[in-house]
């Protein structure tokens, strides 16, 4: 669901209310999804990799809500607003991609270490 955080960038920078409402809807959807998953899985006393990923996704969406509020304020001129928004869009795509690749490699390494330790020698 975090990848849907890029959808509000398709709306005009001068409409921060539309952007923020979409991000808040994504945050509420993520909370609801996390609550449903928690109800279906057995409880454990530690954070799993899925929990950590969901928390980071919520922090990312919270950052987007703050960013959309800031970019919609009067701190920027119209020309600066559009260029800054475009630069931030590409920076966030790069960071999001790097994080997901890193997290996938982390999960793969943990899985391979688990398989190596669980198999008889």
PAMI-938806 format. One record per atom (N, C-alpha, C): x, z, y. Coordinates in pm, whole numbers, padded with zeros to 5 digits, always signed. Each point is the difference from the previous one (the first is absolute). Layout:
<pts>
XZY;...
</pts>
This chain:
<pts>
+00080+00000-00119;-00080+00000+00119;+00085+00000+00126;+00123+00045-00012;+00085+00005+00119;+00032-00138+00053;+00003-00099-00086;+00031-00135+00046;-00112-00053+00091;-00118+00054-00014;-00109-00040+00088;+00019+00050+00142;+00101+00085+00022;+00032+00045+00134;+00050-00111+00090;+00036-00114-00058;+00043-00114+00080;-00117-00083+00052;-00118+00021-00052;-00117-00077+00042;-00033+00022+00148;+00006+00122+00054;-00032+00017+00142;+00091-00077+00095;+00118-00040-00045;+00086-00080+00086;-00062-00137+00030;-00098-00042-00078;-00064-00130+00025;-00096+00006+00118;-00037+00121+00044;-00089+00014+00116;+00084+00006+00127;-00063-00033+00111;+00069-00005+00128;+00054+00138+00038;+00114+00000+00065;+00065+00124+00043;-00086+00074+00101;-00081-00074+00074;-00085+00061+00102;-00123+00069-00059;-00015-00004-00132;-00112+00066-00066;+00051+00112-00090;+00057+00106+00058;+00053+00107-00084;-00110+00076-00074;-00122-00002+00054;-00109+00069-00069;-00030-00064-00135;+00007-00132-00009;-00023-00069-00127;+00113+00030-00097;+00121-00005+00049;+00116+00026-00086;-00001+00143-00052;-00026+00096+00089;+00001+00140-00041;-00114+00029-00097;-00117-00057+00023;-00112+00025-00091;+00027-00055-00139;+00069-00113-00009;+00036-00054-00132;+00101+00091-00071;+00097+00049+00074;+00101+00086-00062;-00062+00134-00043;-00088+00055+00082;-00066+00125-00038;-00088-00021-00123;-00065-00114-00009;-00078-00032-00120;+00090-00007-00123;+00120-00058+00016;+00095-00005-00111;+00048+00139-00038;+00022+00087+00099;+00042+00137-00030;-00108+00073-00078;-00124-00013+00044;-00110+00066-00071;-00018-00057-00140;+00018-00130-00015;-00009-00062-00132;+00112+00050-00091;+00119+00016+00055;+00112+00051-00079;-00024+00144-00043;-00052+00082+00090;-00035+00138-00037;-00103+00002-00111;-00102-00084+00014;-00105-00006-00102;+00054-00048-00133;+00083-00102+00002;+00061-00051-00123;+00085+00108-00065;+00080+00071+00080;+00086+00106-00053;-00084+00112-00061;-00112+00034+00063;-00087+00105-00051;-00061-00042-00134;-00044-00125-00011;-00058-00049-00125;+00104-00002-00111;+00121-00044+00030;+00107-00002-00100;+00033+00142-00044;+00003+00094+00093;+00031+00140-00032;-00107+00059-00092;-00124-00039+00018;-00107+00051-00085;+00010-00052-00142;+00056-00119-00018;+00005-00063-00132;+00125+00037-00080;+00106+00042+00068;+00125+00030-00069;+00014+00150-00024;+00075+00038-00101;+00024+00144-00021;+00085+00057+00115;-00025+00126+00032;+00074+00062+00109;+00139+00041-00045;+00096-00021+00087;+00137+00043-00023;+00046+00075+00125;+00102+00084-00016;+00043+00086+00109;+00112-00062+00084;+00026-00127-00015;+00106-00065+00076;-00050-00135+00050;+00074-00057+00093;-00035-00132+00053;+00054-00109-00091;-00086-00089-00042;+00042-00113-00081;+00048-00112+00092;+00055-00105-00059;+00042-00115+00080;-00119-00065+00070;-00115+00000-00066;-00120-00056+00063;-00043+00085+00119;+00010+00132-00012;-00034+00088+00112;+00091-00026+00119;+00131-00011-00027;+00095-00024+00109;-00026-00135+00066;-00030-00101-00079;-00029-00132+00056;-00126+00004+00085;-00102+00072-00046;-00125+00010+00077;+00022+00075+00130;+00080+00105-00002;+00028+00076+00122;+00076-00086+00100;+00099-00075-00048;+00075-00087+00090;-00091-00109+00057;-00092-00051-00082;-00096-00099+00048;-00091+00056+00108;-00043+00125-00015;-00083+00063+00102;+00079+00024+00128;+00125+00041-00013;+00084+00017+00120;+00020-00132+00072;+00018-00107-00076;+00015-00133+00058;-00126-00041+00076;-00116+00023-00058;-00125-00034+00068;-00022+00087+00123;+00040+00127-00008;-00007+00087+00117;+00091-00048+00112;+00120-00046-00037;+00090-00058+00099;-00063-00123+00065;-00063-00085-00080;-00065-00119+00056;-00110+00037+00099;-00077+00103-00031;-00106+00042+00092;+00060+00046+00133;+00109+00076-00007;+00067+00043+00124;+00058-00119+00075;+00061-00092-00073;+00059-00118+00063;-00107-00084+00069;-00113-00023-00066;-00105-00082+00061;-00059+00067+00123;-00005+00133+00000;-00043+00070+00120;+00100-00015+00113;+00128+00004-00033;+00105-00012+00101;+00008-00142+00056;-00008-00099-00087;+00012-00139+00046;-00123-00042+00081;-00111+00066-00021;-00121-00032+00077;-00007+00072+00133;+00095+00091+00024;-00003+00075+00125;+00057-00084+00115;+00004+00059+00117;+00048-00071+00118;+00151+00014+00019;+00072+00042-00101;+00145+00014+00011;+00072-00135-00002;-00067-00102-00052;+00061-00132-00014;-00072-00100+00089;+00075-00097+00052;-00063-00114+00066;-00049-00095-00110;-00084-00095+00037;-00056-00090-00102;+00106-00081-00071;+00100-00049+00074;+00105-00080-00064;+00083+00085-00094;+00037+00119+00044;+00078+00090-00084;-00079+00046-00122;-00129+00018+00019;-00086+00049-00108;-00002-00098-00117;-00016-00128+00029;-00007-00099-00108;+00134-00015-00071;+00108-00004+00077;+00131-00017-00064;+00038+00124-00079;-00026+00119+00054;+00030+00123-00073;-00082+00011-00127;-00126-00042+00007;-00087+00005-00118;+00049-00095-00109;+00045-00117+00038;+00053-00095-00097;+00128+00051-00064;+00088+00056+00080;+00125+00056-00053;-00031+00116-00095;-00091+00088+00038;-00036+00113-00086;-00064-00047-00129;-00078-00105+00005;-00062-00056-00120;+00106-00042-00101;+00101-00073+00047;+00106-00046-00091;+00087+00115-00049;+00026+00097+00085;+00078+00117-00042;-00075+00076-00108;-00130+00019+00018;-00079+00074-00098;-00012-00076-00133;-00010-00132+00006;-00003-00078-00124;+00132+00016-00075;+00111-00005+00071;+00131+00017-00065;+00013+00140-00060;-00034+00103+00077;+00010+00137-00051;-00093+00024-00118;-00121-00055+00009;-00096+00017-00109;+00050-00068-00128;+00056-00119+00015;+00053-00073-00117;+00120+00073-00060;+00092+00045+00085;+00118+00071-00050;-00041+00128-00070;-00094+00074+00058;-00046+00124-00064;-00063-00027-00136;-00085-00100-00009;-00066-00028-00128;+00098-00049-00105;+00098-00078+00039;+00102-00043-00095;+00081+00121-00047;+00039+00087+00093;+00074+00120-00035;-00081+00088-00093;-00128+00019+00030;-00085+00087-00083;-00021-00060-00138;-00014-00132-00009;-00013-00066-00129;+00127+00021-00083;+00116-00014+00063;+00127+00021-00072;+00011+00145-00045;-00041+00094+00085;+00002+00142-00036;-00087+00027-00123;-00119-00056-00001;-00090+00020-00115;+00059-00066-00124;+00058-00117+00014;+00061-00069-00113;+00117+00080-00058;+00085+00054+00086;+00114+00080-00046;-00049+00126-00071;-00099+00067+00057;-00054+00120-00065;-00061-00034-00135;-00069-00111-00010;-00059-00042-00126;+00107-00031-00104;+00103-00073+00042;+00107-00034-00095;+00076+00124-00045;+00022+00096+00090;+00065+00125-00039;-00089+00080-00095;-00129-00004+00022;-00092+00070-00089;+00000-00064-00138;-00001-00133-00003;+00002-00071-00129;+00131+00025-00072;+00109+00005+00071;+00129+00023-00062;+00007+00141-00059;-00052+00097+00072;+00004+00139-00047;-00103+00029-00107;-00110-00072+00000;-00107+00026-00097;+00024-00068-00133;+00082-00104-00003;+00021-00071-00127;+00105+00072-00084;-00017+00002-00133;+00099+00065-00084;+00128-00082-00007;+00112+00069-00011;+00130-00067-00004;+00040-00031-00143;
</pts>
